[in-house]
Amino acid sequence: MKKLNIIILVLVSVWLTQCGRSVVSAPAGNWVYLGDKWVNFGIDHDELFVTNVRDNFKQIALRVTDGPVHILDMKVHFDNGGVQDVPVRAMIRQGGQSRAIDLTGGYRSLQKITFWYETVGFRKGKSRVAVWGLR
């Protein structure tokens, strides 16, 4: 009977993990969803315009679903015209997230985020990268 309970528990855990894999959830803490991009297979770059969020943020983080993404570099563009270069150089697994990235100058208002990436090792051809900001 104990073996059956363990097997059922493992199956339910696997099922819940698979069902939730395309859900973009917030990193731990008081984070605000800023937007997301579907990124293509291969090496490319994309821009994510931060719209409808007129707040100041002190950190951002990337959350990846639907396939792993190797984030090479990222530029954060601020409303005042400033740009911060962030050399991420991290492989983010499906369901994983980047480290919390500090924005220079304290709390900043964002205009857009440009990131260069490489998607490798999966057949779907696209992955979803969501950006979160910490107020």
DSSP file (Angstrom, degrees, kcal/mol; ACC not computed):
  #  RESIDUE AA STRUCTURE BP1 BP2  ACC     N-H-->O    O-->H-N    N-H-->O    O-->H-N    TCO  KAPPA ALPHA  PHI   PSI    X-CA   Y-CA   Z-CA
    1    1 A M     >        0   0    0      0, 0.0     4,-2.1     0, 0.0     5,-0.2   0.000 360.0 360.0 360.0 -39.5    0.0    0.0    0.0
    2    2 A K  H  >  +     0   0    0      1,-0.2     4,-2.2     2,-0.2     5,-0.2   0.891 360.0  52.5 -64.4 -38.5    2.9    2.4    0.8
    3    3 A K  H  > S+     0   0    0      1,-0.2     4,-2.5     2,-0.2    -1,-0.2   0.902 108.2  51.1 -63.5 -39.7    4.4    1.7   -2.6
    4    4 A L  H  > S+     0   0    0      2,-0.2     4,-2.5     1,-0.2    -1,-0.2   0.907 109.8  49.7 -63.9 -42.3    1.1    2.5   -4.3
    5    5 A N  H  X S+     0   0    0     -4,-2.1     4,-2.4     2,-0.2    -1,-0.2   0.894 111.4  49.0 -63.2 -40.0    0.9    5.8   -2.4
    6    6 A I  H  X S+     0   0    0     -4,-2.2     4,-2.4     2,-0.2    -2,-0.2   0.913 111.3  49.3 -66.1 -42.7    4.4    6.8   -3.4
    7    7 A I  H  X S+     0   0    0     -4,-2.5     4,-2.6     2,-0.2    -2,-0.2   0.920 112.1  48.2 -62.8 -43.9    3.8    5.9   -7.0
    8    8 A I  H  X S+     0   0    0     -4,-2.5     4,-2.6     1,-0.2     5,-0.2   0.914 111.1  50.9 -63.6 -42.5    0.6    8.0   -7.0
    9    9 A L  H  X S+     0   0    0     -4,-2.4     4,-2.2     2,-0.2    -2,-0.2   0.912 111.6  47.3 -60.9 -43.6    2.4   10.9   -5.4
   10   10 A V  H  X S+     0   0    0     -4,-2.4     4,-2.5     2,-0.2    -2,-0.2   0.917 112.6  49.3 -64.5 -44.1    5.2   10.8   -8.0
   11   11 A L  H  X S+     0   0    0     -4,-2.6     4,-2.5     1,-0.2    -2,-0.2   0.905 111.7  48.2 -63.6 -41.5    2.7   10.6  -10.9
   12   12 A V  H  X S+     0   0    0     -4,-2.6     4,-2.7     2,-0.2    -1,-0.2   0.902 111.5  50.9 -65.8 -40.0    0.7   13.6   -9.6
   13   13 A S  H  X S+     0   0    0     -4,-2.2     4,-2.2    -5,-0.2    -2,-0.2   0.925 112.0  46.3 -62.6 -45.1    3.9   15.6   -9.1
   14   14 A V  H  X S+     0   0    0     -4,-2.5     4,-2.4     2,-0.2    -2,-0.2   0.916 112.7  50.5 -63.1 -43.3    5.0   14.9  -12.6
   15   15 A W  H  X S+     0   0    0     -4,-2.5     4,-2.5     1,-0.2    -2,-0.2   0.926 111.0  48.0 -61.6 -45.9    1.6   15.7  -14.0
   16   16 A L  H  X S+     0   0    0     -4,-2.7     4,-1.8     1,-0.2    -1,-0.2   0.877 111.1  51.7 -63.4 -37.3    1.4   19.0  -12.1
   17   17 A T  H  < S+     0   0    0     -4,-2.2     4,-0.3    -5,-0.2    -1,-0.2   0.923 112.6  44.9 -63.8 -44.5    4.9   19.9  -13.3
   18   18 A Q  H >< S+     0   0    0     -4,-2.4     3,-0.9     1,-0.2     4,-0.2   0.874 112.2  51.4 -69.4 -38.0    4.0   19.2  -17.0
   19   19 A C  H 3< S+     0   0    0     -4,-2.5     3,-0.5     1,-0.2    -1,-0.2   0.864 113.5  44.6 -66.9 -35.3    0.7   21.1  -16.8
   20   20 A G  T >< S+     0   0    0     -4,-1.8     3,-1.2    -5,-0.2    -1,-0.2   0.349  82.5 100.4 -91.5   6.9    2.3   24.2  -15.3
   21   21 A R  T <  S+     0   0    0     -3,-0.9    45,-0.6     1,-0.3    -1,-0.2   0.755  84.4  44.9 -71.5 -22.6    5.3   24.4  -17.6
   22   22 A S  T 3  S+     0   0    0     -3,-0.5     2,-0.4    -4,-0.2    -1,-0.3   0.389  89.2 105.1 -98.9   5.4    3.9   27.1  -19.9
   23   23 A V    <   -     0   0    0     -3,-1.2     2,-0.8    -4,-0.0    -3,-0.0  -0.717  64.6-144.0 -85.0 130.4    2.6   29.2  -17.1
   24   24 A V        -     0   0    0     -2,-0.4     2,-0.3    41,-0.1    -2,-0.1  -0.849  26.2-179.0 -96.0 111.6    4.7   32.3  -16.4
   25   25 A S        -     0   0    0     -2,-0.8    -2,-0.0     1,-0.1     0, 0.0  -0.736  29.6 -95.9-111.5 161.3    4.8   32.9  -12.7
   26   26 A A        -     0   0    0     -2,-0.3     3,-0.1     1,-0.1    -1,-0.1  -0.405  36.2-112.6 -74.2 145.4    6.5   35.7  -10.7
   27   27 A P        -     0   0    0      0, 0.0     4,-0.4     0, 0.0    -1,-0.1  -0.276  56.9 -71.8 -62.4 164.3    9.9   35.3   -9.1
   28   28 A A  S    S+     0   0    0      2,-0.1     2,-0.2     0, 0.0     0, 0.0  -0.357 102.5  34.6 -62.5 138.2    9.9   35.2   -5.3
   29   29 A G  S    S-     0   0    0     -3,-0.1     2,-1.3     2,-0.1    -3,-0.0  -0.697 113.0 -37.5 114.9-168.5    9.2   38.7   -3.9
   30   30 A N  S    S+     0   0    0     -2,-0.2   105,-0.9     2,-0.0     2,-0.3  -0.620  78.3 160.2 -94.7  74.4    7.0   41.7   -4.9
   31   31 A W  E     -A  134   0A   0     -2,-1.3     2,-0.4    -4,-0.4   103,-0.2  -0.679  30.9-145.4-102.5 151.5    7.6   41.5   -8.6
   32   32 A V  E     -A  133   0A   0    101,-3.0   101,-2.7    -2,-0.3     2,-0.4  -0.955  21.9-119.8-117.4 132.6    5.5   43.0  -11.4
   33   33 A Y  E     +A  132   0A   0     -2,-0.4    99,-0.2    99,-0.2     3,-0.1  -0.571  30.3 178.4 -70.6 124.9    5.0   41.4  -14.8
   34   34 A L  E     -     0   0A   0     97,-2.8    17,-0.4     1,-0.4     2,-0.3   0.691  50.8 -75.5-102.2 -24.4    6.4   43.7  -17.5
   35   35 A G  E     -A  131   0A   0     96,-1.1    96,-3.1    15,-0.1    -1,-0.4  -0.844  40.0-121.1 149.4 175.1    5.8   41.6  -20.6
   36   36 A D  E     -A  130   0A   0     94,-0.3     2,-0.4    -2,-0.3    94,-0.2  -0.954   8.0-151.2-146.8 166.3    7.1   38.6  -22.6
   37   37 A K  E     -A  129   0A   0     92,-2.2    92,-2.9    -2,-0.3     2,-0.6  -0.996  18.1-133.0-138.1 140.2    8.5   37.6  -26.0
   38   38 A W  E     -A  128   0A   0     -2,-0.4     2,-0.3    90,-0.2    90,-0.2  -0.872  32.7-153.1 -88.5 120.8    8.4   34.4  -28.0
   39   39 A V  E     -A  127   0A   0     88,-3.3    88,-1.8    -2,-0.6     3,-0.1  -0.772   8.4-124.1-102.7 144.0   11.9   33.9  -29.1
   40   40 A N  E     -A  126   0A   0     -2,-0.3    79,-0.3    86,-0.2    86,-0.2  -0.299  32.5 -86.6 -83.6 164.8   12.8   32.0  -32.3
   41   41 A F  S    S+     0   0    0     84,-0.9     2,-0.2    77,-0.1    -1,-0.1  -0.466  92.4  19.9 -69.6 138.4   15.1   29.0  -32.7
   42   42 A G  E    S-E  119   0B   0     77,-1.0    77,-2.0    -2,-0.2     2,-0.5  -0.619 109.5 -30.1 104.8-162.9   18.8   29.9  -33.2
   43   43 A I  E    S+E  118   0B   0     75,-0.2     2,-0.3    -2,-0.2    75,-0.2  -0.839  80.4 123.0 -97.2 127.6   20.8   33.0  -32.5
   44   44 A D  E     -E  117   0B   0     73,-2.1    73,-2.6    -2,-0.5     2,-0.3  -0.907  46.6-121.9-162.0-176.5   18.8   36.2  -32.7
   45   45 A H  E     -E  116   0B   0     -2,-0.3     2,-0.3    71,-0.2    71,-0.2  -0.981  20.0-170.9-141.4 155.5   17.8   39.3  -30.7
   46   46 A D  E     -E  115   0B   0     69,-2.1    69,-2.4    -2,-0.3     2,-0.4  -0.953  15.8-135.1-141.9 159.2   14.5   40.8  -29.7
   47   47 A E  E     -E  114   0B   0     -2,-0.3     2,-0.6    67,-0.2    67,-0.2  -0.962   9.8-162.2-118.0 136.3   13.1   44.0  -28.2
   48   48 A L  E     -E  113   0B   0     65,-2.9    65,-2.3    -2,-0.4     2,-0.4  -0.961  12.0-150.6-117.1 112.7   10.5   44.1  -25.5
   49   49 A F  E     -E  112   0B   0     -2,-0.6     2,-1.0    63,-0.2    63,-0.3  -0.705  11.7-137.3 -84.4 129.7    8.8   47.4  -25.1
   50   50 A V        +     0   0    0     61,-2.4     2,-0.3    -2,-0.4     3,-0.1  -0.768  37.5 168.0 -90.0 104.5    7.6   48.1  -21.5
   51   51 A T        +     0   0    0     -2,-1.0     3,-0.0   -17,-0.4    60,-0.0  -0.811  52.1  18.8-118.8 158.5    4.2   49.6  -22.0
   52   52 A N  S    S+     0   0    0     -2,-0.3     2,-0.5     1,-0.1    -1,-0.1   0.587  98.3  99.6  61.0  12.4    1.3   50.4  -19.6
   53   53 A V        +     0   0    0     -3,-0.1     2,-0.7    57,-0.1    57,-0.2  -0.865  42.1 171.2-127.0  97.1    3.7   50.2  -16.7
   54   54 A R        +     0   0    0     -2,-0.5     2,-0.3    55,-0.1    55,-0.1  -0.510  40.4 113.3-105.4  63.0    4.7   53.7  -15.6
   55   55 A D        -     0   0    0     -2,-0.7    55,-0.5    55,-0.1     2,-0.4  -0.800  66.8-112.2-124.1 166.6    6.5   52.7  -12.4
   56   56 A N  E     -I  109   0C   0     -2,-0.3     2,-0.3    53,-0.2    53,-0.3  -0.847  31.9-164.4-101.7 141.1   10.1   52.8  -11.3
   57   57 A F  E     -I  108   0C   0     51,-3.2    51,-2.9    -2,-0.4    78,-0.2  -0.915  22.2-166.3-126.5 149.7   12.0   49.5  -10.7
   58   58 A K  S    S+     0   0    0     76,-2.8    45,-2.6    -2,-0.3     2,-0.3   0.616  78.3  19.1-107.7 -18.6   15.2   48.7   -9.0
   59   59 A Q  E     -CB 102 134A   0     75,-1.0    75,-2.8    43,-0.2     2,-0.3  -0.982  59.5-161.3-145.9 156.1   15.7   45.1  -10.4
   60   60 A I  E     -CB 101 133A   0     41,-1.9    41,-3.2    -2,-0.3     2,-0.3  -0.929   6.8-169.4-130.9 161.4   14.6   43.0  -13.3
   61   61 A A  E     - B   0 132A   0     71,-2.0    71,-2.6    -2,-0.3     2,-0.4  -0.987  16.2-133.6-147.2 151.8   14.6   39.2  -13.8
   62   62 A L  E     - B   0 131A   0     37,-0.3    36,-2.7    -2,-0.3     2,-0.4  -0.888  15.1-165.6-107.9 138.3   14.0   37.0  -16.8
   63   63 A R  E     -DB  97 130A   0     67,-2.6    67,-3.2    -2,-0.4     2,-0.4  -0.992   9.0-156.2-124.7 131.8   11.7   33.8  -16.6
   64   64 A V  E     + B   0 129A   0     32,-2.7    31,-2.4    -2,-0.4     2,-0.3  -0.897  15.4 169.9-116.4 135.0   11.8   31.2  -19.4
   65   65 A T  E     + B   0 128A   0     63,-2.4    63,-2.7    -2,-0.4   -43,-0.1  -0.908  57.1  32.0-132.6 164.8    9.2   28.7  -20.4
   66   66 A D  S    S-     0   0    0    -45,-0.6    60,-0.2    -2,-0.3    58,-0.1   0.520 121.3  -2.7  69.9  10.2    8.7   26.2  -23.3
   67   67 A G  S    S-     0   0    0     61,-0.1    28,-0.2    57,-0.1    61,-0.2  -0.584  86.5 -76.9 150.6 151.9   12.4   25.6  -23.9
   68   68 A P        -     0   0    0      0, 0.0    52,-0.5     0, 0.0     2,-0.4  -0.361  40.4-164.9 -71.4 149.7   15.8   26.5  -22.7
   69   69 A V  E     -F   92   0B   0     23,-2.3    23,-3.2    50,-0.2     2,-0.9  -0.999  16.3-146.0-137.0 133.3   17.4   29.8  -23.8
   70   70 A H  E     -FG  91 118B   0     48,-3.2    48,-1.8    -2,-0.4     2,-0.6  -0.871  19.4-154.7 -97.2 105.7   21.0   31.0  -23.6
   71   71 A I  E     +FG  90 117B   0     19,-2.4    19,-2.0    -2,-0.9    46,-0.3  -0.722  16.5 177.6 -82.9 120.1   20.8   34.7  -22.9
   72   72 A L  E     -     0   0B   0     44,-2.5    17,-1.0    -2,-0.6     2,-0.3   0.918  58.8 -12.0 -89.2 -51.2   24.0   36.3  -24.2
   73   73 A D  E     - G   0 116B   0     43,-1.2    43,-2.7    14,-0.2    -1,-0.3  -0.969  55.9-163.1-151.3 158.8   23.6   40.0  -23.6
   74   74 A M  E     -HG  86 115B   0     12,-1.4    12,-3.9    -2,-0.3     2,-0.4  -0.994   5.3-159.0-149.8 141.3   20.9   42.5  -22.6
   75   75 A K  E     -HG  85 114B   0     39,-3.2    39,-2.8    -2,-0.3     2,-0.6  -0.990  10.0-153.7-122.1 129.9   20.5   46.2  -22.8
   76   76 A V  E     -HG  84 113B   0      8,-2.8     8,-2.5    -2,-0.4     2,-0.5  -0.911   9.6-156.7-104.3 121.3   18.0   48.0  -20.6
   77   77 A H  E     -HG  83 112B   0     35,-3.1    34,-3.2    -2,-0.6    35,-1.4  -0.860   9.1-152.0-102.1 127.6   16.7   51.3  -22.1
   78   78 A F  E >   - G   0 110B   0      4,-3.0     3,-1.8    -2,-0.5    32,-0.3  -0.589  25.7-113.6 -98.3 159.5   15.4   53.9  -19.6
   79   79 A D  T 3  S+     0   0    0     30,-2.3    31,-0.1     1,-0.3    -1,-0.1   0.775 114.8  60.1 -61.4 -27.4   12.7   56.6  -20.2
   80   80 A N  T 3  S-     0   0    0     29,-0.3    -1,-0.3     2,-0.1    30,-0.1   0.395 124.0-100.3 -84.1   5.6   15.3   59.3  -19.7
   81   81 A G  S <  S+     0   0    0     -3,-1.8    -2,-0.1     1,-0.3    -1,-0.1   0.280  79.9 133.5  96.5 -10.0   17.4   58.0  -22.7
   82   82 A G        -     0   0    0     -5,-0.1    -4,-3.0     1,-0.0     2,-0.4  -0.339  39.7-154.5 -72.1 155.7   20.0   56.1  -20.6
   83   83 A V  E     -H   77   0B   0     -6,-0.2     2,-0.5    -2,-0.0    -6,-0.2  -0.998   5.3-159.6-134.0 136.1   21.1   52.6  -21.4
   84   84 A Q  E     -H   76   0B   0     -8,-2.5    -8,-2.8    -2,-0.4     2,-0.5  -0.973  12.5-145.8-116.3 123.8   22.5   49.9  -19.2
   85   85 A D  E     -H   75   0B   0     -2,-0.5   -10,-0.2   -10,-0.2    -2,-0.0  -0.768  15.0-170.9 -87.9 127.5   24.4   47.0  -20.7
   86   86 A V  E     -H   74   0B   0    -12,-3.9     2,-1.5    -2,-0.5   -12,-1.4  -0.915  13.0-155.7-122.5 103.1   23.9   43.8  -18.8
   87   87 A P        +     0   0    0      0, 0.0   -14,-0.2     0, 0.0   -15,-0.0  -0.612  24.3 168.1 -77.8  91.9   26.2   40.9  -19.9
   88   88 A V        +     0   0    0     -2,-1.5   -15,-0.2     2,-0.1   -16,-0.2   0.970   4.6 173.2 -72.2 -55.5   23.9   38.0  -18.7
   89   89 A R        +     0   0    0    -17,-1.0     2,-0.4     1,-0.2   -17,-0.2   0.909  31.8 134.6  45.0  57.1   25.7   35.1  -20.4
   90   90 A A  E     -F   71   0B   0    -19,-2.0   -19,-2.4     2,-0.0     2,-0.6  -0.996  56.6-133.4-137.8 140.0   23.5   32.5  -18.7
   91   91 A M  E     -F   70   0B   0     -2,-0.4     2,-0.6   -21,-0.3   -21,-0.3  -0.824  24.9-161.9 -86.9 120.8   21.7   29.4  -19.9
   92   92 A I  E     -F   69   0B   0    -23,-3.2   -23,-2.3    -2,-0.6     3,-0.1  -0.928  11.5-140.1-109.1 118.3   18.2   29.5  -18.4
   93   93 A R    >   -     0   0    0     -2,-0.6     3,-2.6   -25,-0.2   -29,-0.3  -0.205  37.3 -76.8 -70.1 162.9   16.4   26.2  -18.4
   94   94 A Q  T 3  S+     0   0    0      1,-0.3   -29,-0.2   -28,-0.1    -1,-0.2  -0.449 125.8  16.2 -58.0 126.8   12.8   25.7  -19.2
   95   95 A G  T 3  S+     0   0    0    -31,-2.4    -1,-0.3     1,-0.3   -30,-0.2   0.446 109.3 112.8  84.7   0.6   10.9   26.8  -16.1
   96   96 A G    <   -     0   0    0     -3,-2.6   -32,-2.7   -32,-0.3     2,-0.3  -0.379  50.9-148.1 -99.6 178.5   14.0   28.7  -14.8
   97   97 A Q  B     -D   63   0A   0    -34,-0.2   -34,-0.2    -2,-0.1    -4,-0.1  -0.964  16.5-109.8-144.3 160.8   14.8   32.3  -14.2
   98   98 A S        -     0   0    0    -36,-2.7     2,-0.1    -2,-0.3     3,-0.1  -0.216  46.9 -85.6 -77.9 174.3   17.8   34.6  -14.3
   99   99 A R        -     0   0    0      1,-0.1     2,-0.5   -11,-0.1   -37,-0.3  -0.357  57.3 -86.2 -69.4 162.6   19.4   36.2  -11.3
  100  100 A A        -     0   0    0    -39,-0.1     2,-0.6    -3,-0.1   -39,-0.2  -0.650  47.2-145.9 -72.1 125.5   17.9   39.4  -10.1
  101  101 A I  E     -C   60   0A   0    -41,-3.2   -41,-1.9    -2,-0.5     2,-0.2  -0.858   7.1-136.0-102.8 117.8   19.6   42.1  -12.1
  102  102 A D  E     -C   59   0A   0     -2,-0.6     2,-0.4   -43,-0.2   -43,-0.2  -0.504  14.2-135.5 -72.3 135.8   20.2   45.5  -10.3
  103  103 A L    >   -     0   0    0    -45,-2.6     3,-1.0    -2,-0.2    -1,-0.1  -0.794  25.2-114.4 -91.5 133.7   19.4   48.6  -12.3
  104  104 A T  T 3  S+     0   0    0     -2,-0.4    -1,-0.0     1,-0.2   -20,-0.0  -0.361  96.4  29.8 -67.1 144.2   22.1   51.3  -12.1
  105  105 A G  T 3  S-     0   0    0     -2,-0.1     2,-0.3     3,-0.0    -1,-0.2   0.639 112.0 -97.6  85.2  14.9   21.0   54.5  -10.4
  106  106 A G  S <  S+     0   0    0     -3,-1.0     2,-0.3   -48,-0.1    -3,-0.1  -0.561  95.9  20.6  79.5-138.0   18.5   53.0   -8.0
  107  107 A Y  S    S-     0   0    0     -2,-0.3     2,-0.3   -51,-0.1   -49,-0.2  -0.529  76.7-180.0 -73.6 129.3   14.8   53.1   -9.1
  108  108 A R  E     -I   57   0C   0    -51,-2.9   -51,-3.2    -2,-0.3     2,-0.5  -0.952  29.6-127.4-133.7 149.3   14.4   53.6  -12.8
  109  109 A S  E     -I   56   0C   0     -2,-0.3   -30,-2.3   -53,-0.3   -29,-0.3  -0.849  33.5-139.4 -94.4 128.8   11.5   53.9  -15.3
  110  110 A L  E     + G   0  78B   0    -55,-0.5   -32,-0.3    -2,-0.5   -57,-0.1  -0.647  28.5 174.7 -97.6 145.0   11.9   51.5  -18.2
  111  111 A Q  E     -     0   0B   0    -34,-3.2   -61,-2.4     1,-0.4     2,-0.3   0.757  68.4 -23.7-106.5 -53.3   11.3   52.0  -21.9
  112  112 A K  E     -EG  49  77B   0    -35,-1.4   -35,-3.1   -63,-0.3    -1,-0.4  -0.984  47.7-138.1-157.1 163.3   12.4   48.8  -23.5
  113  113 A I  E     -EG  48  76B   0    -65,-2.3   -65,-2.9    -2,-0.3     2,-0.5  -0.996  14.7-164.8-129.3 125.2   14.7   45.8  -23.0
  114  114 A T  E     -EG  47  75B   0    -39,-2.8   -39,-3.2    -2,-0.4     2,-0.4  -0.931  13.2-179.1-108.9 130.4   16.8   44.4  -25.9
  115  115 A F  E     -EG  46  74B   0    -69,-2.4   -69,-2.1    -2,-0.5     2,-0.4  -0.990  20.9-148.3-135.7 144.5   18.3   40.9  -25.5
  116  116 A W  E     +EG  45  73B   0    -43,-2.7   -44,-2.5    -2,-0.4   -43,-1.2  -0.883  33.1 163.6-105.7 136.7   20.5   38.7  -27.6
  117  117 A Y  E     -EG  44  71B   0    -73,-2.6   -73,-2.1    -2,-0.4     2,-0.4  -0.903  33.3-142.8-148.8 169.4   19.9   35.0  -27.2
  118  118 A E  E     -EG  43  70B   0    -48,-1.8   -48,-3.2    -2,-0.3     2,-0.5  -0.967  12.6-155.7-140.8 123.9   20.5   31.5  -28.5
  119  119 A T  E     +E   42   0B   0    -77,-2.0   -77,-1.0    -2,-0.4     2,-0.3  -0.888  27.4 164.2-100.4 128.7   17.9   28.7  -28.3
  120  120 A V        +     0   0    0     -2,-0.5     3,-0.1   -52,-0.5    -2,-0.0  -0.965  41.8  28.0-141.1 154.2   19.4   25.3  -28.4
  121  121 A G  S    S+     0   0    0     -2,-0.3     2,-0.3     1,-0.2    -1,-0.1   0.665  89.7  93.2  76.5  19.3   18.6   21.7  -27.7
  122  122 A F        -     0   0    0    -54,-0.1     3,-0.2     1,-0.1    -1,-0.2  -0.995  60.1-145.0-144.0 155.4   14.8   21.6  -28.2
  123  123 A R  S    S+     0   0    0     -2,-0.3    -1,-0.1     1,-0.2   -82,-0.1   0.629  82.6  80.7 -93.8 -16.0   12.5   20.8  -31.1
  124  124 A K  S    S-     0   0    0    -58,-0.1    -1,-0.2     1,-0.1   -83,-0.1   0.827  84.2-141.7 -64.8 -30.8    9.6   23.2  -30.6
  125  125 A G        +     0   0    0     -3,-0.2   -84,-0.9     1,-0.1     2,-0.3   0.247  69.4  66.7  90.7 -14.4   11.6   26.0  -32.2
  126  126 A K  E     -A   40   0A   0    -60,-0.2     2,-0.3   -86,-0.2   -86,-0.2  -0.976  53.8-172.1-139.4 154.0   10.3   28.8  -29.8
  127  127 A S  E     -A   39   0A   0    -88,-1.8   -88,-3.3    -2,-0.3     2,-0.5  -0.953  23.5-122.9-138.8 158.6   10.6   29.7  -26.2
  128  128 A R  E     -AB  38  65A   0    -63,-2.7   -63,-2.4    -2,-0.3     2,-0.6  -0.913  19.9-169.6-110.0 125.1    8.9   32.3  -24.1
  129  129 A V  E     -AB  37  64A   0    -92,-2.9   -92,-2.2    -2,-0.5     2,-0.4  -0.959   7.4-168.9-114.6 117.6   11.0   34.8  -22.2
  130  130 A A  E     -AB  36  63A   0    -67,-3.2   -67,-2.6    -2,-0.6     2,-0.5  -0.834  10.0-145.9-106.2 144.4    9.1   36.9  -19.6
  131  131 A V  E     -AB  35  62A   0    -96,-3.1   -97,-2.8    -2,-0.4   -96,-1.1  -0.929  14.5-171.6-112.8 133.3   10.5   40.0  -17.9
  132  132 A W  E     -AB  33  61A   0    -71,-2.6   -71,-2.0    -2,-0.5     2,-0.4  -0.922   6.9-153.5-121.4 146.5    9.6   40.9  -14.3
  133  133 A G  E     -AB  32  60A   0   -101,-2.7  -101,-3.0    -2,-0.3     2,-0.6  -0.960   8.8-140.7-123.3 142.1   10.5   44.1  -12.4
  134  134 A L  E      AB  31  59A   0    -75,-2.8   -76,-2.8    -2,-0.4   -75,-1.0  -0.889 360.0 360.0-101.5 122.1   10.9   44.7   -8.7
  135  135 A R              0   0    0   -105,-0.9    -1,-0.1    -2,-0.6   -79,-0.1   0.457 360.0 360.0 -77.9 360.0    9.5   48.0   -7.4
